[in-house]
Every structure is written in structure tokens, then in C-alpha cells.
Amino acid sequence: MEVKVFKLKEIKLLSGDVVDVEQYCNVQPILPAYGKEGDACMDVYPIHYEYDRDKDRHIYHTGLAFNIGDDANGEPNEMSLRPRSNLTKSDFYMPNAPGTLDWGYRGELLIIFKNRTSRDLVHAVSTLIEIVDKLREHMHLPDSMVGNARLKLNNVRATTTNILGKLSTPPYNCDGKDRCCQLIINSAQRITWKEVKSIEELGESERGNKGFGEGTGGAAKA
Ligand SMILES: O=c1ccn([C@H]2C[C@H](O)[C@@H](COP(=O)(O)OP(=O)(O)OP(=O)(O)O)O2)c(=O)[nH]1
């Protein structure tokens, strides 16, 4: 199946500024590609990174726009954007995974990440540590009284410093080599609803009306 893709000449930044891709980005738009024979998805290469301070989001530009077209039966296609497995080694996640690129979308494909630790929470804890530190200095308590508390405080400080470092290091580079997610195009077959008059008309099944997660046990079994 052939799908139309366009390498954008300009991209719109979070500030609203529209910039020339060739001049502004270190890397030029790269067509997604299968990494290995038989891979289900194509790898997506980012060309520009932005941190959305307002929403605490990490946004990657791809410099690509699509017309994903129709399937063999004339039904609209959809593009799914899925995280890579290697993302699980970091504190980042794709909050809308699997992301959806709709049939009619002609804007730039953007890939969004968040960090599992909220930036605001980390800043709040860091500020609290500073305040406690200052209070302790002014109270001139003997070491014997604050020894254990100091140790705990140092541990919290080390943890927050570590988290802060991870927060400010984006998960992927825009160097033309890093792949920030993977995409697959599927048919988004149209459905229509057939409303029935009684629940029996839905038909019998082994699970029946057993609740969410109650059916099979497994990993989450209490
Ligand atoms: O990770 C994503 C997800 C979506 N999009 C683009 C393509 C998609 O067609 C459009 C709208 O996305 P979606 O339908 O998920 O957004 P929504 O929150 O449902 O808003 P809308 O009411 O505009 O559909 O944004 C991306 O570039 N990256």
C-alpha cells in the first residue's frame, strides 16, 4: 500500500512561531522506515524537540504530514503511534498511547511524552528540603538530635536531584539516528450500531457479566 507523505518546509513551534525547517532544524525530515524485515511498525525519527512548560510535556516534531488514504475496500485508514519498548527503561511515557493520526489530518505529526514524575511535585519537594535545611541551621540543634533526620533529608535530596536530572533530559535525541516511536497504518473500518431491546439479544458468552478483571485472575489476582 502506498501512502502519501510530505516533508514540511516549515513547522509551527509552541510559541506560535513558524520556522523554516532547513534553517532551523539540525536534521531534515526523515521518512519512517521498517528497521528489520517483518517488523510490524515503521520507526519514526524526530527532527526537533520542544518542552511545553505550560503542560509539562515533551514534544517531538517529525516535519512530516500525511494523507493516509483508504484501505482496499474504500474505508478510511488510521495511523497508530506506539511507544518503543526501550522507553520502559526511562521515566517517560506516551500519555496518549497509542496515539492516533486521523484520515483527514494534514498537520505535522507530533509525538508527545510526559515524565512519570510531575515537575511541579519535584520542585515542591526540593523547595521543602531547602526550607527544612534553613530552619535546621537557625535552630542550632545538636547533631545527636538531628542525625537521623539529616540522613533522611540527604536521601530525599539525592532522590530529587536524581529525578530533576532525568526530568530535564529528554528521552530521545534529534540526531537523525534516534527513533522516538513507531507507527502502523490500519483500516479504520466504519461501523454502525444495531441497538437491541434486551440484554439477552447480545448473546451468551462464557464470561457473561463478570466484572473488569474478575474473569481470569492472573497477575493481578489478590
Ligand atoms: O500523538 C499524536 C496524536 C495525534 N496527533 C495529531 C493527529 C490527529 O489526527 C490529531 C488529533 O488527535 P486526536 O484525535 O487524538 O486528538 P483529540 O484530543 O481527540 O482532539 P480532536 O477533537 O481534535 O480530534 O492530532 C499527533 O500528531 N500526534
The ligand as a Gaussian input file, in Angstrom:
#p B3LYP/6-31G(d) Opt

LIG

0 1
 O        0.357000      11.603000      19.190000
 C       -0.320000      12.270000      18.384000
 C       -1.716000      12.229000      18.374000
 C       -2.398000      12.996000      17.447000
 N       -1.738000      13.767000      16.562000
 C       -2.462000      14.551000      15.562000
 C       -3.078000      13.667000      14.505000
 C       -4.515000      13.560000      14.901000
 O       -5.349000      13.355000      13.794000
 C       -4.749000      14.893000      15.581000
 C       -5.828000      14.840000      16.610000
 O       -5.516000      13.827000      17.533000
 P       -6.646000      13.147000      18.396000
 O       -7.801000      12.784000      17.541000
 O       -6.020000      12.079000      19.222000
 O       -6.999000      14.382000      19.322000
 P       -8.239000      14.692000      20.217000
 O       -7.746000      15.022000      21.563000
 O       -9.259000      13.591000      20.108000
 O       -8.753000      16.035000      19.562000
 P       -9.699000      16.273000      18.300000
 O      -11.019000      16.617000      18.901000
 O       -9.030000      17.408000      17.594000
 O       -9.733000      15.034000      17.458000
 O       -3.522000      15.235000      16.198000
 C       -0.352000      13.801000      16.531000
 O        0.285000      14.478000      15.743000
 N        0.314000      13.045000      17.462000

